[in-house]
Amino acid sequence: MKNFKNFEFKKLSHEDIPLVHEWMTSPHVREFWTEKAVGNFSNFKKTFEGKIASKKLNPYIVFLQGKPIGYIQSYVVDEKTFGIHQFIGVEEFVDKGLGSMFVKEFTDELLTSKKITRIITDPSVLNLRAQKAYEKAGFKKVKNADENIVMMEKKIKKAS
C-alpha cells in the first residue's frame, strides 16, 4: 500500500473485484463510468482480472483513514505520458472535495516517481463535477476530443 499525505492507494487485488463491481453498479458512478461488462459479474471479473494482470495499467483502491472510498487507475499512453481514470465509489464522499485531493496526491506522485512529464484524462463534457475536480488537482482543459469528451492534462512543473 502506498501511503500519501491524506490517502492510501492499494494495488487492486482479486479480493477487491466484488467491491469495485458494487461501486460501479451505483447510479452516481454509472452516470459517467460505463464499464461494458458491469451487468454480468463473471464478465466484469474477467475484465478486472485482466486489469490486474496488465503491464500497462495500474489499478488501485483509494483509502481514506483506512476506509475504501474509491478507485483510480493509471495507464501508459507513451513513454512520457500516462492517463488516469477515477471515481469515488462511496456516495457519501461525493461533493466533499476528496476526488480532487486524491487525484492531486496520486498524479503529483506519478510525476515525481516516473519518467513521465504529462498525465491526461478525458471526462465527459457533461461531468462538470469531474472537470472541476481535475482542475483543482492541477489539470488544464486542452480541447474537446469530440462532442462527448473533454481532454485534460497535467504537466510536470519545470524548475524556474
Secondary structure, 3 states (H helix, E strand, C coil): CEECCCEEEEECCHHHHHHHHHHHCCHHHHCCCCCHHHHCHHHHHHHHHHHHHCCCEEEEEEEECCEEEEEEEEEEEECCEEEEEEEECCHHHCCCCHHHHHHHHHHHHHHHHCCCCEEEECCECCCHHHHHHHHHCCCEEEEECCCCEEEEEEECCCCC
